[in-house]
Amino acid sequence: MIGQMLDGRYRIDAPIARGGMSMVFRGVDTRLDRPVAIKVMDQKFAGDPQFLTRFEFEARAVAKLKHPSLVAVYDQGIDGDHPFLIMELVVGGTLRELLRERGPMPPHAVAAVAEPVLAAIGVAHHAGLVHRDVKPENVLISDAGEVKIADFGLVRAVAGSNMTSASVILGTAAYLSPEQVTDGNADARSDVYSFGLLIFEMLTGRTPFTGDTSLSIAYQRVEKDVPSPGALIEGVPPEFDALVARATAREPAHRYADAAEMAADLRRIARELDLPAYRVPAPKNSAEHASARFRAVAPATGATRVVADATTRLAADPPTRQVAGSPHTRVLTTARSRSEPPGYAEPVAPETYYPDYEYDNRSRSRRRVLIWASIVVALALILGVGGWYLGVERYSAVPAIAGMDTTTATTELQKAGFAATIRKKASDTIPVGGVVGTDPDAGARELKGSTVAVLVSSGKPRVPQFQPGQNVQTVDQAIRDAGLIPVDSGEKPSTAPEGSVAALEPSPGTALPANAQVKVFRSKGSVQVTLPDLSGKSSGDAKAALQSMGITVQDTRSQFDAHYQTDQVINTDPPSGTSVLSGTSVTLYVSNAVQVPDETGKSALDARADLESQGFKVKVDRVFSSEQGTVRVQSPSGGANVQPGSVIRLTVLPF
């Protein structure tokens, strides 16, 4: 495809990378004269309408996202048998290439890579999108030190194709979450799991699970917890071990709710550890850099050639290969050993831990402190083994009790030396009354005799209660704790302080499916409004109209007025036309009038029974003494509005 023009606009210059479903090229948008990255999907997808529809939908969704660490999507289309995607060209390389060049990263370098990418994925999660394929190949690092995430939506588009096979799902098995392996489902927490594995690999230079096949690697994740990075390589702070442990919890409910929450925790850890700022270097020998040496030209003969850029000096003439179907096309490629494995190379030993990174005095001081602390501990062991032993014995690990019934779970905690208390927690998967887990989490070492909460499922999540004026972050966290997703829905008038929470929709207490969205409205403060005339409206419509203006209904009172039917608003207090501040409370006066049914023509017995069943009192005037007769006159007449319990007079004639 070198030298081809896609859609009459995008010229393909040189290959950058190849995958199981697509190939990425360096190219040029000839209309705007700018370099672009061109991802061309496999030809087999061109005849699949289901894939093409999903491909276009995902491209549109991703193109709407705005974040400096998201690779921009410029265009998409299909040219002949080639569905393609036009993206921002990141001049640099991938995180995979950087790890191959330099090996494991120190914590401050990991934070510099992970924080902007997590923030970008968090923006996508907030918009309802899930990446589904977080891995080092999709994290790009520019020569300017920018870190970006690519390929949002492609896995979902391919998964919707009629051509999809299990090999597509297991193609990146090293980074799949347990739920993706078992049932194929993925949400924001699945991306969190994959990113936890990515941080593990950056810290240690290897993935946590290995095996002979992709399937064996994937299923290890269902059955085993991810080990702590600090257990495999020296120098990893415990805070990073905890970050990886929470992100890679096998139960999705125990992970971060989304990438934004994980990014916030990573920023907190960076502050607590006082990690230095760091500019991430791009890999030197990247495929993107190699592709920049070549450009496509079209000589007078019409044949397409790929030649080395005149400004680039090559160390040696690279080998060439013939492009199938194009006898005049030759592609220059960089020499590469066939013995090089496609996966991760042997990790660099911890002693060579990024030799060109500058460690600050604080890091060296920490090592000295650790050395002296070890000496002190050794002396303490010699002088007082008994005291040390008693100190250790005071603590115990919280047992794993998820899935047990409440009685068994409480017994297990008591056996481990803890007091147990019961606390409700929403769950969309665990039946009501089943144990969801513990707080603190299973495995945490706690003081014996301390209280551990048994988290018992309360069923489907419910919108939490809140007080107008609460902090937005606090309410958002309460919504996440309930298993739901908060969505910023703008501002509305309210007496609550400006910027605080004014209202939630649906209202507090509403039961929703797990991960359903809850709209959070922020207060824009009080504004002057005029109470509208609500007379004749139903009480429900009147309340909705007032709430849209930021007015709350403090009380609803019944009042008789023959001019209004039941549940119709008669007036308000303050009355309509009054100018008030938004957030003011009003009282609605609602008609309690009842409509008299028309009983004329019915038998006296039937008429009496009908009226009394509706709460009316009945007085019958008979022309003759017998009640066997027909109602000829009724007062009040049918259709009149009267007070509840009014007397209805019936005149009965025997014919």
N, C-alpha and C positions, 0 to 999 in steps of 0.2 A: 504493500500500500504506500510505500515511500514515494513522495511526489504527487500523490493523488490530491484532488480538491474535493472536499466534502461539502455538499449543498452549494457548490459554486463559490465558496467563501473561505473555507478553512483548509489550508495546505499542510499536509503531513510531511515533516522534515526528517525525523529520526525516532527510533524506538527508545523508550525509557524503561518500561517494565512489562512483564507478561504474567498473567494469572490464569486460573482455570476457566474463567468466564469472559475475560476481556484482555485487551492490550492497551497500554498507555503510550502515547507518542508526544514528542515535542512538535509543536506546529505554530502556524501564524494565522491570525485573523486578518486576511488580506484587505478586508473592508476598513478596519480600524487600524491596521498596521501595528498590531501588538502581539507579543508571544502568548501562546495559550498551551494548556495541556489538553490533549484529545484522548478520551477513553472510548475505544471502539469495542462494542460487545461482540460476542461470538455470532457468526452468521446464523446459527440455528435459532436464535431468538427473533430473527427478522420476520418469520412467518407465524409468530405466536401473537395473536391480537391481545390476549390477556396480559402478556408481558409488556407489550408496547403501551397499553393503557396505563398499567401500573408504573412503568418507566417514566412516562410523561408526568403522571400525578406526583410521584416522588420528587422528580426534578423541580417541578413548580413549588412544592412545599419547601424544599431545601433552599431554593433561590430567594424565598421570602425572609430567611433567617439573616440576621445582621450581627456579626461579632468578628473582631479582628483575628481570632484564632480559628475561624471556620473558613475552609477553602471555598472561595466564591464559585457559584455555578452561573455561567454566562448564557448557555444555550443548550438545547437538546434537539435531536431529530433523527431521521433515518435517511440514508443515502443508498439506494439500491438494496443490497443485502446487509448493510452495515448500520445498525442502531448506534448512535454516538452521543457523547456528552462533552460539552466544551466547558472547561474549568480554568480557574486561575492557575498560572504556572508558578509554582514555588521554586525559585532558583536555590537549590541546596541539595538535600537528600532526605532519607527516611531515618527514623529512630532505629530501625533494624540495622541499617548501614553504620550508624554511629556506634551502636553496641558492638558490632563486629570489629570496628576499628579500635575502640578504646576499652571494651570490657565493662564491668560493673561501675555504677556511678555512686559517688558519695551523696549523703542526704540533701545537701543544698542544691546539687545539680538535678536530683530527682524532683525536688520541689519546683525548680525553675521550669522543668518540662511539664510536670503534671498539672500545676495550678491553672495556667491559661487554657489547657485543653479541657480540663474538667469544667471550667467556667463556660467554655463554648458549648460543650455537650449539655450543660445545665440549661443554656438558652433553648436548645432544641427540645429538651425534656419539658420545659415550661410551655412550649408550643405543641406538645403532644407527640413529638417524634422520638423514635428510638433508633440508635445506630445499628445495633445487632452484630457488628463486626469490628469491635475495638481490638487492635493489635498493632505491633510496632510498625508494620508496613504502611498503616494508614495514618501514622503521626509523622508530619513533615516538618523539617527544620530548615529555615532559609539561611543564606549566607549572612543576612543581617541579624540573625539571632531570634527571628520570629518562630514560634511553634504553632502548628495548625493541625486540625483534624480533617480528614477527607473521607469521601465515599459514604456519606449519609444516604440512606434509603435504597442503596443498590441491592443489599441482601433481601430486603422485603420485596423489591420488584422481581428478583430472580425466584424467590420462594413462591411467588404467585404465578410463575410460569408453568405451562404444561410440560416443559422440558426438564423441570427440576428433578434431581435424584438425591439420594442420601449422601452422595459424595460431596454435593454442594454444601450441605449442612455441616459435614464433618471436615470440610476443607481446612478450617482453622480451629480444629478441635482443641488445641492447646489453650484457647481463650473462651470457650463456651461456658455459660453458667449451667448449674445442675438442671434447672427447669427447661433450658433449651435442649439439653440432652434427652430428658425423659419424655417431655410432651411437646417440645417445639415452641412453647410460649415464651415471649420475651416482653419485658417492660423496662422502665427506667432503671429498676434495681438489677436487671440483667447486665446492662451496661456498667453499672457500679461494680459488679462482680468481675467482669472482664478487665476493668481498669485496675482493680486490686491486684489481679494477676500481672498486669503490665508493670505496676510499681514493684511487685516482687521481683520481676525479671530485671528491671533497671537496677535494683539494689544488689542482686546476687549474680547477675549475668546468666541465669538459667531459668527455665520454667519449673514450677513446683512438681509437675507430674511428667513421667516419661513412660514410653511403652513401645511395643513392636508395631502397633497399628493405631490409626486415629481413633477407632472405636474403643480400644482398651484405655487410651489416654482420657477420652471423654468420660467413660464410666467410672474411672478412679475418682473423678471430681464429685460424683453422686455419693460415693461411699466414704470418702476421706476428707478431712479438713486440710486446708492449705497450711503448711508448716510456717513457723515464724522466720522471716528473713534473717533475723539476728542469730538464729540457731545454725545458719549455714555460712555466714560471713561476719567477720569481726567489724565492729564500729557502727552497727546499725542501732540507732537510739530505740529504746522501748516504745516511744510514742509512734514510731513508724511501724513497729510490730503490731501495735494495737490498731492502727489505721488499716493495715492489710487484713487483720483478723476480722474487723467489723465489715469491711467491704466484701470479703469472700465468705461470709457466713453462708452455710448451705441453705438455711431457711431464709427466703427473701425478706420476711418481716423483720429479721434481725439486722439487715443491712441499712446503709444510708438510704433515705427515701429516693434521692435522685443525685445526679452529679453535682448540682449546686450545693447541696448539703455537705457532700464529701469535700468539695473545694473549700468551703468555709472552715471545715475541721482541719484541712491541710494548712490553711493560712494561720489558724490558731497555733498549730504545732510549730510552724516556722517562726512565729513570734516568740513562743515559749523557749525554743531552742536558740533563738537569736541567730538563725541561719543567715549567712551573708548573701547579698544580692549576687546573681550570677547570670552571665550572658552565655546561652547555650551555643556551642560551636556546631556548625554544619559538618557532616562527614566530608572528608577531602576526596575520597575515591568513590563518589556516588555515581549511580547510573544517570542521574540528571546532568551532572557535570560532564560525563562522557558523551552524552547526547548533544551537548552544546558544541562539540567539535565538528559536527556535521550539519550540512544544510542541503536541501534538495534544490537542484537547478534543472532547467529544461533547455537543452541546446537546440540548435536549429534543426537537427534531424528529427526532433519530436520525442526521442528517447529520454527517459528520466535517469539522472545520475545523482548519487549522493557523494559529495566531496567534502574533504576536510576544510574547515574554515581557514582562510589564509592567515588570520591573526593568531592561530593556535599552532604551536610547535609540538609535534608528536615525538615521543621518545623513540619509537620504532614504527615501521609501517605495519598497521594492524592487518590481520587477515581479512579476507573478503568472503562473502557467500552470495550465491546466485538466488534471486527471488523467483519463486515458482511462477511460471506463466509470463515472465517478463525477461526475455533473453538479454535485453540491453540494460537491465537494472542490476546494480551491484551495491550492496550495503556494507559499509565499513563497520566492523564490530571490534570491541576491545577484547584482547586475548584473555581467556579464562580457563582455568583448569577444570577438566570434566570430573575430577575427583572431589571437588568442593561440594559439600553437602548442601541441599537446599534449605535446611533448617539452621539453627543457631550453632555457631562454632563453639569449640571448647572455651569456657569462660576464662578470663584472665585471672590469675591468682590474686588473692586479696592484697598481697604485698605491692602489686603494681596498680593499685586502686587509683585510676586516673592520675598518672604521674604529673601531668601538666596543670592540674587544678591547684590553686593556692589555698593552703590551709592557714587559717588565721591562728593567732597566738592562743585564742580561747580553746581551739581544738587540741593543740599540743598540751595546754595546761590541763585539759580534761584527762588526757592520757596519763599525765604525771600523777594527777589525783587518783586515778584508778589504780596505778601501780602502788602508790602509798596506801591506798585503801586495802589492797590485797594483802600488803604486809601486816597492816593492823588487824585484819580479819584472821590471818594466820596466827598471830600472837594471841588474839582473843580465843581462838580454838584451843591453843595449847593451855592457856591459863584457866579457861572456863567452859569446857565442853558441855557441862551440865546446864549452865545458864543459857547457852546458845540453843541447846536442844529444846529446852522448855519454851524459849521464844518462838521457835519454828512450830512447835506443836500447838501453839495457840491459834494457828490458822489452818484452814482447810479449803479445798476447792469445791465450788458450788456444783452439785451433780446435775447431769442433763436429765430433765424430767418431762420434756416436751412430748406430747402424745399420750401421757398417762392420764388416769382419772385423778380427781382432786385428792382423794384419800390416799392413794398410793404415792402420789407426788409429795404430799405432806410428810408421809412416813419416811421417804427417802431423804428428805431434807433433815428430819430429826435424827436419822441414823448418822448423817454427816456432821451432826453437832450444831445445827442451826435451828432457830425458832422460825416458824412459818406464819405468814399472813396471806390472806386471799385478796387479790386485786383484779378487777375486771379489765379486759383488753379486747378491743374489737378484732375480729378475724373473719375473713370471707371464706376461709377454707376449713378451719377447725370448728366442729359443731359446738353449739352452745353448751357450756359446762366442761368442755375439754380443755386440757392444759396447753397453752400456747408456748410457755417458756418461763423464765425467771427474771427477776431484777434484783441484784446484778445478774449478768448473763452467765450461762453455764461455763465452767472452767475458771471463773474469777476466784482468786484466793481472798477469803474474807475471814474476819475474826470469828472463832467458834463462839456460839451463843448469840451472835448478832442475828438480826431478822432479815430473812430473804422472802421477797414477795413471790407468791405463786400466781402467775398471770393466767386467769381463767377466761376462756372465750365468752364474750357477751353477744356473739352473733355478728351480723352485718354491721359495718361501721355506721355511726350516726354523727350528724353535724354537731360539733361540740357547742356547749353554752358559752356565752361571752358577755362582757359588759361593754356597751358603747363607750369609746374612749380608750380602750385597751391598745397597747402597742401592736402594730401590724405583725412584727416578727413573732411576738408571743402567740397571737391568734393563729398565724400560719403554722407554727410548730404544733399547736394543739390540734389543728386539722390534720397535719401529717401523722401525729401520734394516733389519731383515730383511724388511720388507714386511708385517708382521702388526700386529694391534691388541691392546694389553694391556688386560685387564679385571680390575679389583680384585675379588677373590673372597673377601675376608674373611680371618680369622685361623685359624691352626692351631698346635698345640703344636710347639715346635722348640727345639733348643739354640742356634739362631741368635739374635743380639740382638733384643730386642723391637722390632717395627716394621720390621725388615729383611725381605728376601725369604727365605721358607722353602722354597717349592716352586713349580714351574710345571706346568701341565696343559694340553695334552699335554706329555710329558717332552721335554727338550732333544734335538735331532736329528730330531724328527718332522717330515716334509714336509707342508706345508699349502698350500691355495690362497692367493693374494694376498688380503690384508685379512681373513683368518680370525682369529678371536679366540683369544687365549692367556690362560688364567686365571692370575693372579698371587696367590699366597697369602702373606700377611704373617705373621711369627712373633709369637706372643703369649707367647714365653718358655717356659721349662721348667716342667712341672707333674708332680706325683707320680702315677705310674700303676702298676697291677699287671699283670704279664705274664700273659696268658690261657693256658689249656690249649689248645694247637693240635694235639695228637696226633691223627692220623687225617685231618687236612685236607691238601689238596694244597699244594705249596710256593707256588703262585701265590696261592691263597686266604689262606694264612698271611701272606705278605708284605703283601697288601692290608690285612688286619686290623691288622697292626703299624703300617703307614704311617698308617692312620687315627688311631692313638693317638700319632703323632709318633715312633714307634720305627723305626730304620733297620736293615736286615739287612746285617750286615758280611760274612758268609760263609755259604755253604751247603755242608755236608759230607755225604758219603755214608756210610751205616752199615747193616749187615745186621741185620734183625730179622724173623724169620719171621712175626710177628704183623701186620706192615704190608706193604701192597702197594707196588709201585714208585711213587716220587714222593710218598708219604704222609709227613707229618712224624712223627718218633718223639718228639723232645723239643727243647728249646731250651737255650741256655747264655747267660745265667742261666736256671734252670729256671722253669716256670710257678709263679705265686703270689708271685714275687719282686717287691718294690716298688722301682721305678727311676724316674729322671727322664725325661721325654719328651726325645727326641733321643738317648737311649742306643742303642748298637749291640748287636745280639744275633747269635748264630750259630744257624742252623737245622741240625738233624740229620735228614736225609731218607733214607728206606729205599731201598736199591738192590736189594731182593729182586725176583726174577723168578718168574713163575708157570709151573710146568711144564705143558705141554699134555698132554692125555690121548691116548696113542698106541695104546691097546689096541684090537685088532681090525683094525689096519692091517697091511699087509705089512711085513716087516722092513726091506726096502730103503726104502720110503716113510717109515717111522718114523725111520730113521737120518738120512735127508736132511732131514726137517723139524726134528729136534732140533739137528743140527749147524748148520743155517742160523740158529738162534736163539742160537748160542754155547755150547750144551751139549756135553759129551763123552759119547760113547755106548759102552757095553759090552754086547755081545750074548751071552747064554747060550743055546746051541742044544742041543736034545735030540738032534738028528741033525746031521751035519756040514754039510748044505746050508743056505744062507741063504734058500732059497725056502721061506718059512713065514710064519706070522701071529703078531703079538705077543699073548701071552696074559697076561703079568704084567709090570708096570712098577714100578720103584722108583727114586726116590720116585714116588708115584702122581700122576695128573693133578690139577691144582688146588693142589698144594703150593707154598709160597713157599720158594725156595732161593737160594743165592748165585749170582751170575753165573759161568758156566763150570763148574758142578757136573757130576758124573758121573751119568748116568741109565742104570740097568741094565734091559735088556729081556730077557725070557725068550721065546724063539721056539719054537713047535711047528709041525710040518709040516702041520697041518690047520686 
